[in-house]
Amino acid sequence: MEDFDYDLFVIGAGSGGVRTARMSAQYGARVAIAEDRQLGGTCVNVGCIPKKFFVYASEFSHAFRDAGSYGWRVGETDFDWPTLRDNKTREIERLNDVYGNLLDNAGVDLVEGRATITGPQSVRVGERQFRTRYILVAVGGWPYVPEFPGREHVISSNEVFYLEHFPRRVAIVGGGYIAVEFAGIFHGLGVDTHLIYRGELFLRGFDRDIRQSLADQMAGQGVDVRFQSHVERVDKNADGTLAVTLAEGDVLEVDAVVYATGRRPMTAGLGLANTAVELTDTGAIVVDDRFRTAEPSIYALGDVIGHMELTPVAIAEGMALSANLFNGGDTTMDYDNIPTAIFSQPPIGTVGLDEDAARERYGDIRVYRTSFRPLKQTLTGGHDKIMMKLIVDAASERVVGCHMLGDEAGEIIQGFAVAMKAGATKADFDATVGVHPTAAEEFVTMRSPV
């Protein structure tokens, strides 16, 4: 038997890496984890958690707006950016400590610094060399900003969380989760907001009806949504503001430009050239259905493999891998019916197939759709709409897609995801008594397909 320092050496202390390390240690493995930034990865530091705090902050403006219709006299309000920013940072620092304690309590050795793979079973961190039976790469991704004139003047979502000065006007470039969510955040915090996307409609891969309804509602709220548009250049003015020149000739004067044009796996400089590990054109690590790379001793999971880039997915992948390596498991990850939410304003919750994908897979489908003004807005005169869709495979009667745009969509979809994972049919939905008065009850009262 070879003499190893560890059974598993994890590179990257984000959600997937930490869960794999902890579970592997609980199964009796000797585990180390290396991290050269804050513990918790993207989600904790510059992703899900701080972004949700910002969403909460931005939603207060809607509550202030509607309060009068419910009898509340709300005086003059004022948003203070440093208070939100600094309170958020304190909470993130607390969570960093929580992650450290979780690793320590599990018996995982934390190695601080940048790790480099020097061979199939060896890792270097600084001047220290480690021999390990297995290596797990879980380094996640980093914001990608394309090359264009003035690129040096823009920021990514990473920097938004720590801005020294809050902008009065902002241009957001991109059409994914991050772009749409930050457009709602900035607009809700009183910023003159432009959203620029080169495609015909943002959130590619989600149900088209839901996407279109969100685009219409964001524009109705006052966000300047520009599709089939892209930035030619960004110039810095003498007063520090920015001039964004669009391909169609328009020039937007703003205080900040945020690029949310995707994230790329952070595989550069890891030393993968010293192994047989294979990469895709975007730098993602190629793995099989058990997260094994072309190098038998090296595994990868989470955002770095370019599958579903969601925190709960990385955690589930880590649970499967640790059981396979150290608890006699032979588990593969089931990526069907994984729910997700976009914390746009209004938010989206979705699980299963969109209409186009369901039609391609099953052919004969039935689509149930409803759109209505939420009860809360009947006193306020608001114009936001809730949209819901159910997609049913006609042959089996199984519900294969469940989609919602509207308040609390993420919370509502989580429950329906359990039903779909269990194979619920449309008859099961119909036989369920709704909770009244709620928006969620509409999912069990839709009777006529469109």
ABEGO torsion letter per residue (X at the ends): XBBBABABBBBEABAAAAAAAAAAAAAGBBBBBBBABBBGEAAAAABAAAAAAAAAAAAAAAAAAAAAAAGBBBBBBBBBAAAAAAAAAAAAAAAAAAAAAAAAAAGBBBBBEBBBBABAABBBBEABBBBBABBBBBAEBBBBBBBBBGAAABBBAAAAAABABBBABBBBBEABAAAAAAAAAAAAAGBBBBBBBABABBGBGBBAAAAAAAAAAAAAAGBBBBBGBBBABBBBBAAGBBBBBBAAGBBBBBABBBBBAEBBBBABGAGAAABABBBBAAGBBBBBAAGBBABAABBBBEAAAGBBBBAAAAAAAAAAAAAAAAAGBBBBBBABGBBBBBBBOBBBBBBEBBAAAAAAAAGBBBBBBBBBBBAAAAAAGBABBBBBBBBBBAAAGBBABBBBBEBGAAAAAAAAAAAAAAGBBAAAAAABBBBOBBAAAAAAABABBX
